[in-house]
Amino acid sequence: MSSDARVQYNESSNQWKLALLLAGHNKMHEKCLKLTYQGMIQELELQMKMKLETGLVERVWSQISTTKLAELLVTFISAFCTEILGTFSEIQVSQMLSERKTLSAIKDDILKGAITTVVFLKKEAVEEVVASKATAMTTSLADDMVSALRKEGINIPEKKAAEGKPVAQQPANASGEPPGGAPFK
């Protein structure tokens, strides 16, 4: 998926609005980033030969995750629009959006069956886009993590901080399952 997907599916488009209604509650993007972060923390703990306090790890997560989660949500919704809603015409998307807004569900049986089938068939493609983006954030996430830990009083030598950056763990999907798992639960 191209990085200009947000331009194609801007926040005022019907696809974007429908994607938020259908999948905006989904936390797959957060799970992907959290798995990446947890892997980085584990790697840093191994390098430092010490276990970081759970409260500290959560405080640091809260400090560094907000902007990256917002960016990943945009990636998730864009991928949902491209991979899933892109298979429907604008008229079908408008009808689903209207039904979802007024009736709180897609009532047209054909469209409901079609969207369910497409989500089932394309969810792995959406997961791959989000996991890839989360992995691409590793370097900046590591920099932010090390900086936040230092502000919390944890002494991390430069060599250890650099060694903790590239993490071998890549989230296969948000649930930690191999691709094909079910994060759209």
C-alpha positions, 0 to 999 in steps of 0.5 A: 500500500502506498503512503498516500493512501490517506489522501485517497481515503481522506477523513471525510470520504465515505470509505474512511467513515465506514471503516471507522464505524466497522473497524475503528474499535479494533485494537489491532494496530495497538497490539502490533505496536505493543508487541514491538515495544514489549520485544524491545523492552525484553531485549533491553532487559537482557542486554542490561541484565536487569528486570524493569519494574512493570509500572515503569514499563507502563509509564514509558509506554504511555509517554511514547505511544500516543503519536505512534498509535495515532499514526498506526491507526491511520495506517490501519484505516487506510489499509482497511479502506484499500484492501476491504472497502476498495472492493465495493463501489461508492454506491455500495459504500454509501449504502452500508454507511447509511445503514450503519449510521441509521440502523447500527448495522448493515441490514442489506443481506447481500452487502452484509454477506459480501463485507463479511466475506471480504473481511475474512479474505483480506484481513491478513493483508491489512494485518501485514500492512500494519505489522510492517508499519509497526516494525518500521517504527522500531528505531524511532520507538527505541529512541523514544523508549531509551530517552523516556527510561533515562528521564525515569532515572534508568542508566542506559549506557550508549552501547546498550541503548544502540544494541536494543534498537533493532529487535528481531521480534516482528509482530506476525499479527496483533494477537501474536498468532501466525499470519491468518490468526483472528485479530478482527475478533 
